[in-house]
Amino acid sequence: MDVEIKQQFEEMGVEANEDVITKSLELCASYCLDDAAEFVEQWMAFSISNLNGAEPSVENLTEFERKVFQAKRDKELAQANRKRVSYATSSTNTIYAPSVDSNPLAIYGVKDSAVIDDYDVGGGDANSASQDLHDDEQMLGSYNICHTPKPKARNALARTPARHGDALLFSPASYSPIAGTPRSHSAIAGSGKIVYTFGNPTLIGSAKWASTQQAKIQIKQLLCHNGATLDEPKSNYMYDCLREKCDIAADRIFHIGKELCKKVFGANADNYELSQVDNHSQEITKTIGTICCDHDGPLDPSSTMLAGTDEARCLTVRLNFSKAKSVAVFPGQIAIVSGKNPKGDTFIVDEVLAERQLSPPIVPKLTDPLSFVIVAGPYTHDDDLAYEPLQDLIAYLKEHKPDVLVLTGPFLDAEHKLISENVTLAESFESFFEKMITSIVDAIGNLTTILIVTSHKDANADPVYPTMSVPLRKSFPNVHVLPDPSMIDLNGIVVGMTSTDIMQHIISNELAFNAGDKVKRIVNHLFNQGSFYPLHPPACDEISFDSYLAARYAKIEQIPNILLLPSDQKCFIRMVNGCLAINPGRLADSNGGTFARFIITSPANKEETNICNFVACQIRKV
């Protein structure tokens, strides 16, 4: 744990002495924190907010403990005490107070809801009916009798998603009700709160999150095959046959295996002979292959196997990790395995070697700072189509217009329960999507460059990965609709982006222990496997995977400066191999959605390569 804490401080540009490490370990042990990255991130946020970005010291960490951890614990204890007092009071009233129905007409078999419905009919007598109910309640209350609280009288407005004058701005036209339970999204606790901070403390403190000048944005798609992108010419999908899939897998093993050998064996890589997976050996030997599972489901210590490289024999061997100090493997991963195979059917693993030599990204050269806002769908809650979170986002964007706005799908999820079960729309999915984009452009203007990343979950998109971009009938000079995944050059900044939750897919299927920070681990999987989606077989219940297109348009051949990975996992900002990896969280979330914003500048020192020193990043509740 001490090594992990020290490493996390170093990645934040902080040199922590032994006293600071010791005090940090004490705090983690005292407050049950087992994630070094989370502890250091909380410290950085506290330091920037309360200490003007001061370096950690024993005194500062003590103040950090008092104002953050102790305050949080005291608040939880106070809440627990209030609940106990409330329960005790409730129990006393229940024992000694007579049980009387809240409705005076209950003795005649009339229920509360029936009374309220009768009062609500006609609309004209609603005020007098409400007053009568209020008088009844006051009369019963005067006798200090416990009774069931009355539901509020319903009215027509409660059955609509309207929240303010333009509440239906993003709602699709329909022949059916489009709202479930109405809610006030902006009233969620913590709205506008900064939940994550990363980057240069000085830059964060002076950051102006709105663009101050019109930046000229040049965009170039880097994910190409023979000079053509996924959208040009229009590609056929799900045309890959079994033989093509085998050839693609063989090519992948060859190319990634070659890079792994360069990392492991160095100058002797071309002369070193790897053994076949079934070769008997009582000495340490190395073999290469693809991690796989002996059943349909996630890996576990007893089901993990290694498929060899011999296409004709199709050999596999079971992997035993009892001797390994740390493991992080997932189905589809190409890896060199070191260990012994005394019987030929079980390989006793000492070490899994799955890292190759990676070139760090080129430091961008910018003439002016660029501000970004990153948002991940869905954009409406799973029980309505009112798009309240999107409206709250637009309200923020009107006040803080960034240079670049990135929106990743889904925008109208084909699996949304109101779409798949109940609602009959009075317009096409394509028409609604275009209306939504038009409304966004009208709200924030033409000075912000808007990048829209299509999702295979969108009702108006092809349900295949990689996913082609959705065409717009109306053209906007500042709107670019991109396929999933995409790697673009944006004024010299290389940005990789996807709308597919590869983080969750790998975590749900991998076998990992003593493997360190899971975010960095998964991002490194993508870089070392050279793919936006290295999991194989793919998550079949989540995605329809086209091997032929993925081999051409889902490759990671260079580490980007910024990698956008929307996920159901907890939102994060991490520095991984010189790349800034960001999960902005979901905009529509039952606990309050989030989005990311960041500013990137040119480094003050031309030799500076750590992007952490010239970016200011925050994740904010909508």
C-alpha positions in Angstrom: 0.0 0.0 0.0 2.9 2.4 0.8 4.4 1.9 -2.6 1.0 2.6 -4.3 0.5 5.8 -2.3 4.0 7.0 -3.2 3.4 6.2 -6.9 0.1 8.0 -6.9 1.7 11.1 -5.3 4.5 11.0 -7.9 2.0 10.8 -10.8 0.4 14.0 -9.4 3.8 15.7 -9.4 4.3 15.5 -5.6 7.4 14.2 -3.9 6.1 12.7 -0.6 8.6 12.0 2.2 8.5 9.1 4.5 6.5 10.9 7.2 3.8 11.8 4.7 3.6 8.2 3.5 3.4 6.9 7.1 0.7 9.4 8.0 -1.2 8.5 4.7 -1.1 4.8 5.6 -2.5 5.6 9.1 -5.4 7.5 7.6 -6.1 4.7 5.1 -6.1 2.2 7.9 -8.2 4.3 10.3 -10.9 5.1 7.7 -10.9 1.8 5.8 -9.6 3.1 2.5 -8.0 0.5 0.3 -7.6 2.5 -2.9 -4.5 4.6 -2.9 -5.6 6.5 -6.0 -8.9 7.6 -4.3 -7.0 8.7 -1.2 -4.5 10.9 -3.2 -7.3 12.3 -5.4 -9.2 13.3 -2.3 -6.1 15.0 -0.8 -5.5 16.9 -4.1 -9.0 18.1 -4.2 -8.8 19.2 -0.5 -5.4 20.9 -1.0 -6.6 22.9 -4.0 -9.9 23.9 -2.3 -8.5 24.7 1.2 -4.8 25.1 1.1 -4.2 26.7 -2.3 -2.5 23.6 -3.7 0.0 23.2 -0.8 2.3 20.2 -0.7 1.3 17.3 1.7 2.9 17.4 5.2 2.0 15.8 8.4 0.3 19.0 9.6 -1.7 19.4 6.4 -2.7 15.7 6.4 -3.9 16.2 10.0 -6.1 19.1 8.9 -7.2 17.0 6.0 -8.3 14.2 8.4 -10.2 16.7 10.6 -12.1 18.5 7.9 -12.8 15.6 5.6 -12.7 12.2 7.3 -13.6 13.1 10.8 -16.3 15.5 9.6 -17.8 12.8 7.4 -17.8 10.3 10.2 -19.3 12.7 12.7 -22.1 13.5 10.1 -22.8 9.8 9.7 -22.9 9.2 13.4 -25.3 12.2 13.8 -27.6 10.8 11.1 -27.6 7.4 12.7 -28.5 8.9 16.1 -31.3 10.9 14.5 -32.7 7.7 13.0 -32.6 5.9 16.3 -34.4 8.8 18.0 -37.0 8.9 15.2 -37.5 5.2 15.5 -37.9 5.3 19.3 -40.4 8.2 19.0 -42.3 6.3 16.3 -42.4 3.1 18.4 -43.7 5.0 21.4 -46.5 6.6 19.5 -47.4 3.3 17.9 -47.7 1.6 21.3 -49.7 4.2 23.1 -51.7 6.0 20.4 -55.0 4.4 19.3 -55.1 3.2 15.7 -57.5 5.4 13.7 -57.8 5.5 10.0 -56.9 8.9 8.5 -60.1 9.0 6.4 -63.3 9.8 8.3 -65.3 7.9 5.7 -63.2 4.7 6.1 -66.0 3.1 8.3 -68.1 3.1 5.1 -65.4 1.4 3.1 -64.3 4.6 1.2 -60.5 4.7 0.7 -58.3 7.8 0.8 -57.4 7.6 -2.9 -61.1 7.4 -3.8 -61.9 10.5 -1.8 -59.0 12.5 -3.4 -60.0 11.3 -6.9 -63.5 12.5 -6.4 -62.3 15.9 -5.2 -60.0 16.2 -8.2 -62.6 15.6 -10.9 -63.9 18.7 -12.7 -61.0 20.9 -11.7 -63.4 23.8 -10.6 -63.8 22.5 -7.0 -60.2 21.5 -6.5 -59.4 24.4 -4.1 -62.4 23.8 -1.9 -61.8 20.0 -1.9 -58.2 20.6 -0.9 -59.3 22.9 1.9 -61.8 20.3 3.2 -59.1 17.7 3.2 -56.8 20.1 5.1 -59.6 20.8 7.7 -60.1 17.1 8.2 -56.4 16.6 8.8 -56.2 19.5 11.2 -59.2 18.1 13.2 -57.6 14.7 13.5 -54.3 16.2 14.3 -55.8 18.2 17.2 -56.5 14.8 19.0 -52.8 13.9 18.7 -53.7 10.7 16.9 -51.3 8.9 14.6 -52.6 8.5 11.1 -51.4 7.7 7.6 -50.3 10.8 5.8 -52.6 11.8 2.9 -51.2 11.8 -0.6 -51.3 15.2 -2.3 -54.1 15.9 -4.6 -53.2 15.1 -8.2 -53.6 17.4 -11.2 -53.0 17.4 -14.8 -49.5 18.9 -14.5 -48.3 16.0 -12.5 -48.9 13.7 -15.5 -46.6 15.7 -17.8 -42.8 15.9 -17.9 -42.9 19.7 -17.8 -40.5 21.4 -15.5 -40.3 24.8 -17.0 -41.3 26.6 -20.1 -39.2 24.7 -22.5 -39.4 21.3 -20.7 -40.6 19.5 -23.9 -37.8 20.9 -26.0 -36.0 17.5 -26.3 -39.0 15.2 -25.9 -40.0 13.2 -29.0 -43.5 13.7 -30.4 -45.6 10.6 -29.4 -49.1 9.2 -29.4 -48.5 7.9 -25.8 -47.5 9.4 -22.5 -43.7 10.0 -22.6 -43.1 10.5 -18.9 -42.9 8.2 -15.9 -42.5 9.6 -12.5 -41.9 13.4 -12.8 -38.8 14.6 -11.0 -36.9 17.8 -10.6 -33.5 16.9 -11.8 -31.9 20.2 -10.8 -33.1 19.7 -7.2 -30.9 16.7 -6.7 -28.5 17.2 -3.8 -25.1 18.3 -4.9 -26.1 19.8 -8.3 -23.1 21.8 -9.6 -20.7 20.2 -7.1 -17.2 19.3 -8.3 -16.7 15.6 -7.5 -13.3 15.1 -9.1 -10.3 17.4 -9.8 -7.0 16.6 -11.6 -4.2 18.6 -13.1 -2.1 21.7 -12.3 -3.4 23.3 -9.1 -2.4 26.8 -10.3 -4.2 26.3 -13.6 -7.3 24.9 -11.9 -7.5 27.8 -9.5 -7.4 30.4 -12.3 -9.4 28.4 -14.9 -12.1 30.2 -16.8 -14.3 27.4 -18.1 -15.9 29.5 -20.8 -14.1 30.1 -24.1 -12.8 33.7 -24.4 -12.2 33.7 -28.1 -13.3 31.9 -31.2 -10.8 29.1 -31.7 -10.3 27.7 -35.2 -10.7 24.0 -34.8 -9.2 21.7 -37.4 -10.4 18.0 -37.2 -8.9 15.0 -38.9 -10.0 11.4 -38.5 -7.0 9.1 -37.8 -8.8 5.7 -37.7 -8.4 4.8 -41.4 -7.8 1.7 -43.5 -6.0 2.3 -46.8 -6.8 6.0 -46.5 -10.6 5.4 -46.0 -12.6 5.9 -42.8 -15.4 3.6 -41.6 -17.9 5.9 -43.2 -16.3 6.2 -46.7 -17.1 4.2 -48.6 -20.2 2.9 -46.8 -19.0 -0.5 -45.4 -21.0 -3.7 -45.2 -21.3 -5.1 -41.7 -21.6 -8.7 -40.3 -20.1 -10.1 -43.5 -17.1 -11.7 -41.8 -17.0 -15.5 -42.3 -15.4 -18.0 -40.0 -12.2 -18.3 -42.1 -11.8 -14.6 -42.1 -12.2 -14.5 -38.3 -9.5 -17.1 -38.0 -7.1 -15.2 -40.2 -7.8 -12.0 -38.3 -7.0 -13.8 -35.0 -3.8 -15.3 -36.4 -2.6 -11.9 -37.7 -3.4 -10.3 -34.3 -1.4 -12.9 -32.4 1.6 -12.5 -34.8 1.8 -8.7 -34.6 1.1 -8.3 -30.9 3.3 -11.4 -30.0 6.2 -9.8 -32.0 5.9 -6.6 -29.9 5.7 -8.5 -26.7 8.8 -10.5 -27.5 10.7 -7.2 -28.2 9.7 -6.1 -24.7 10.6 -9.3 -23.0 13.7 -10.5 -24.8 15.1 -7.2 -26.1 17.8 -7.6 -28.8 17.4 -11.5 -28.6 13.7 -11.4 -29.6 14.3 -12.7 -33.1 16.5 -15.6 -31.9 14.4 -16.8 -28.9 12.2 -19.8 -29.5 8.9 -20.0 -27.5 7.7 -23.4 -26.6 4.3 -24.8 -27.6 1.6 -24.6 -24.9 1.6 -28.4 -24.4 5.3 -29.0 -24.2 6.4 -30.9 -21.1 8.9 -28.9 -19.0 10.1 -29.1 -15.4 12.2 -26.0 -16.0 11.0 -22.4 -16.4 9.8 -22.0 -20.0 7.9 -19.4 -21.9 5.0 -19.8 -24.3 2.6 -17.4 -26.0 -1.1 -17.6 -26.8 -4.5 -16.2 -26.3 -6.3 -16.2 -22.9 -9.6 -18.0 -23.1 -12.2 -19.5 -20.8 -13.4 -23.1 -20.8 -17.1 -22.0 -20.5 -19.3 -19.1 -21.4 -18.8 -16.6 -18.7 -16.1 -14.6 -16.8 -12.7 -16.0 -16.0 -12.0 -17.7 -12.7 -8.9 -19.5 -11.3 -10.1 -22.9 -12.4 -11.5 -22.0 -15.9 -8.7 -19.9 -17.4 -6.9 -21.5 -20.4 -4.2 -20.5 -23.0 -4.9 -21.2 -26.6 -1.6 -21.8 -28.6 -0.5 -20.3 -31.9 -0.6 -23.5 -33.9 -3.7 -23.1 -36.1 -3.6 -26.7 -37.3 -3.5 -28.3 -33.9 -5.7 -25.8 -32.0 -4.0 -26.7 -28.7 -5.0 -25.3 -25.3 -3.6 -25.7 -21.8 -5.1 -25.0 -18.4 -3.4 -22.2 -16.4 -2.6 -22.6 -12.7 -2.0 -19.3 -11.0 -1.1 -20.6 -7.5 2.5 -19.6 -7.8 1.9 -16.2 -9.4 2.3 -13.0 -7.3 -0.1 -11.0 -9.4 -2.5 -11.7 -12.3 -4.6 -9.6 -14.6 -5.9 -11.5 -17.6 -9.1 -11.4 -19.7 -10.5 -13.4 -22.6 -8.9 -12.5 -25.9 -5.7 -11.1 -24.4 -2.5 -12.0 -26.2 0.2 -12.8 -23.6 3.5 -14.5 -23.0 3.3 -16.9 -20.0 6.3 -17.9 -18.0 6.3 -21.0 -15.8 6.4 -24.8 -15.8 4.3 -27.5 -17.5 5.3 -30.8 -15.9 2.4 -32.9 -17.3 1.6 -31.1 -20.5 -2.0 -30.3 -19.6 -1.6 -27.7 -16.8 0.8 -24.8 -17.1 1.9 -23.6 -13.6 2.3 -19.8 -14.1 5.0 -17.8 -12.5 4.4 -14.6 -14.4 2.1 -13.2 -17.1 3.9 -10.9 -19.5 1.4 -8.8 -21.5 3.1 -5.4 -21.7 4.9 -4.2 -24.9 7.1 -1.2 -25.6 4.8 1.8 -25.9 5.7 5.2 -27.3 4.4 8.1 -25.3 2.1 10.6 -27.1 3.6 13.7 -28.8 3.1 16.8 -26.6 0.6 19.0 -28.4 1.7 22.5 -29.5 -1.2 25.0 -29.1 -1.2 28.6 -29.9 -4.2 29.2 -27.5 -5.7 27.3 -24.6 -8.6 25.0 -25.6 -11.6 24.3 -23.3 -13.6 21.0 -23.5 -16.8 19.7 -22.1 -17.2 15.9 -22.3 -20.7 14.3 -21.8 -21.8 10.7 -22.0 -25.3 9.4 -22.6 -27.9 8.5 -21.8 -29.4 12.0 -21.7 -32.8 11.1 -20.1 -33.8 8.9 -17.2 -34.8 5.3 -17.8 -38.4 6.0 -16.8 -39.2 9.0 -18.9 -38.4 10.8 -22.1 -38.4 14.3 -20.7 -34.6 14.8 -21.2 -34.3 16.9 -18.0 -30.6 16.2 -17.5 -29.9 17.4 -21.1 -31.9 20.6 -20.4 -29.8 21.2 -17.3 -26.6 20.6 -19.3 -27.8 23.1 -21.9 -28.4 25.7 -19.2 -24.7 25.2 -18.1 -23.4 25.4 -21.7 -25.3 28.7 -22.3 -23.3 30.3 -19.5 -20.0 28.4 -20.0 -19.6 27.9 -23.8 -16.5 25.7 -24.4 -14.3 25.5 -27.5 -15.2 21.8 -28.0 -18.2 19.9 -26.8 -18.1 16.1 -27.1 -21.3 14.2 -26.8 -21.2 10.4 -26.8 -24.3 8.2 -27.3 -26.8 6.7 -26.7 -29.1 9.7 -27.4 -32.3 7.7 -27.7 -31.6 4.2 -26.4 -33.3 1.5 -28.4 -33.6 -0.5 -25.1 -35.3 2.3 -23.2 -38.3 0.8 -21.6 -40.7 3.5 -22.9 -39.4 3.0 -26.4 -39.2 -0.8 -26.4 -42.5 -1.4 -24.6 -45.0 1.4 -24.4 -44.5 4.6 -26.3 -45.6 5.0 -29.9 -43.7 7.9 -31.4 -45.3 10.3 -33.8 -42.0 10.9 -35.6 -39.1 8.8 -36.7 -36.0 8.2 -34.6 -33.9 10.1 -37.3 -36.2 13.1 -37.1 -36.1 13.2 -33.3 -32.3 12.9 -33.3 -31.9 15.7 -35.8 -34.4 17.9 -33.8 -32.3 17.3 -30.7 -29.0 18.3 -32.4 -30.7 21.4 -33.9 -32.0 22.4 -30.4 -28.5 22.0 -28.9 -26.9 24.1 -31.7 -29.6 26.8 -31.4 -29.0 27.0 -27.6 -25.2 27.3 -27.6 -24.5 28.9 -31.0 -22.0 28.2 -33.8 -18.8 29.1 -32.0 -18.5 25.8 -30.2 -17.3 22.8 -32.2 -19.6 19.8 -31.4 -18.4 16.3 -31.8 -21.1 13.6 -31.7 -20.0 10.0 -31.2 -22.6 7.5 -32.4 -23.5 4.5 -30.2 -24.6 1.0 -31.3 -27.4 1.4 -28.6 -29.0 4.4 -30.5 -32.4 3.6 -32.0 -31.4 5.3 -35.2 -27.9 3.7 -35.6 -26.8 0.3 -37.0 -26.6 -2.0 -33.9 -23.1 -3.2 -34.8 -19.6 -2.5 -33.4 -17.7 -0.6 -34.9 -20.6 1.7 -35.4 -20.9 3.9 -38.4 -21.9 7.6 -37.9 -25.5 8.6 -38.2 -26.1 11.0 -41.1 -27.8 14.3 -40.6 -30.1 15.7 -43.3 -29.4 19.2 -42.2 -25.7 20.3 -42.1 -24.2 22.4 -39.4 -20.8 24.0 -39.9 -19.7 23.3 -36.3 -21.2 19.8 -35.9 -19.2 16.6 -36.7 -20.9 13.2 -36.3 -18.2 10.5 -35.7 -18.2 6.7 -35.8 -17.6 4.6 -32.7 -14.7 4.4 -32.0 -12.8 7.4 -33.4 -9.3 8.8 -33.1 -9.1 12.4 -34.2 -6.4 15.1 -34.5 -7.8 18.3 -33.1 -5.5 21.2 -33.6 -2.5 18.9 -32.8 -4.2 17.2 -29.9 -4.9 13.5 -30.5 -8.1 12.4 -28.9 -9.4 8.8 -28.8 -13.1 8.3 -28.0 -15.7 5.6 -27.9 -19.3 5.3 -26.7 -19.0 1.6 -25.8 -18.4 0.6 -22.2 -15.3 -1.5 -22.7 -14.2 -0.7 -19.1 -17.3 -2.5 -17.7 -17.0 -5.3 -20.3 -13.4 -6.2 -19.4 -13.9 -5.8 -15.7 -16.9 -8.1 -15.8 -14.9 -10.9 -17.5 -11.3 -10.5 -16.3 -9.4 -12.4 -13.6 -7.3 -10.1 -11.5 -5.6 -10.2 -8.1 -2.8 -8.0 -6.7 -3.0 -6.1 -10.0 -3.1 -2.5 -8.8 -5.4 0.3 -9.8 -8.1 -1.2 -12.1 -8.6 1.9 -14.2 -4.9 2.1 -15.2 -4.9 -1.7 -15.6 -7.8 -1.6 -18.1 -6.5 1.4 -20.0 -3.1 -0.4 -20.3 -4.9 -3.4 -21.6 -6.3 -1.3 -24.5 -2.8 0.1 -25.3 -0.9 -3.1 -25.0 -3.5 -5.0 -27.1 -3.7 -2.2 -29.6 -7.5 -2.1 -29.7 -10.5 -0.1 -28.5 -12.2 -3.5 -27.9 -9.7 -6.3 -27.2 -12.2 -8.6 -25.4 -13.0 -11.8 -27.3 -15.5 -13.2 -27.3 -17.3 -9.9 -26.9 -20.1 -9.3 -24.4 -22.7 -10.9 -26.6 -25.7 -9.6 -24.6 -24.3 -6.0 -25.0 -22.8 -5.8 -28.5 -22.9 -7.3 -32.0 -19.2 -7.4 -32.9 -17.9 -7.3 -36.5 -14.3 -8.8 -36.5 -13.6 -7.6 -40.0 -14.4 -4.0 -39.4 -12.9 -4.0 -35.9 -9.5 -5.2 -37.3 -9.5 -2.1 -39.5 -11.3 0.6 -37.6 -10.9 -0.2 -33.9 -7.1 -0.3 -33.7 -5.0 1.8 -31.4 -1.7 2.3 -33.2 -0.6 5.3 -31.2 -1.3 6.4 -27.7 -3.5 9.5 -27.8 -3.1 12.6 -25.7 -6.6 12.2 -24.4 -8.7 9.0 -24.2 -12.5 9.3 -23.5 -13.9 6.1 -22.0 -17.6 6.6 -20.9 -18.5 3.8 -18.5 -21.0 2.8 -15.8 -17.9 2.5 -13.5 -17.2 5.4 -11.1 -16.1 8.6 -13.0 -12.4 9.1 -13.1 -9.5 11.1 -14.6 -6.2 9.2 -14.7 -2.8 9.6 -16.3 -1.8 6.4 -18.0 1.4 6.1 -20.1 1.3 9.8 -20.8 -2.4 9.7 -21.8 -5.1 11.5 -20.0 -7.9 8.9 -19.6 -11.4 10.3 -18.7 -14.7 8.7 -17.8 -17.1 11.7 -17.3 -19.8 9.5 -15.8 -23.4 9.3 -17.1 -25.4 12.5 -17.6 -28.6 10.7 -16.5 -28.1 9.0 -13.2 -30.4 8.3 -10.3 -27.9 9.9 -7.9 -27.3 12.9 -10.1 -25.5 12.8 -13.4 -22.0 14.1 -14.1 -19.9 15.5 -17.0 -16.2 16.4 -17.4 -14.7 19.7 -18.3 -11.0 20.5 -18.9 -8.7 23.1 -20.3 -5.4 22.2 -22.0 -2.7 24.8 -22.7 0.8 24.7 -24.2 3.5 23.7 -21.7 5.5 26.6 -20.4 8.7 24.5 -20.8 9.1 23.1 -24.3 10.7 20.0 -22.8 7.8 19.3 -20.6 6.1 15.9 -21.4 3.8 15.4 -18.4 0.4 16.5 -19.6 -0.7 16.8 -15.9 1.3 20.0 -15.6 -0.6 21.9 -18.4 -4.2 20.7 -18.0 -7.0 21.6 -15.6 -9.7 18.9 -15.3 -12.9 18.6 -13.3 -15.9 16.3 -13.1 -19.0 18.2 -12.2 -22.5 17.2 -11.2 -25.0 18.5 -13.7 
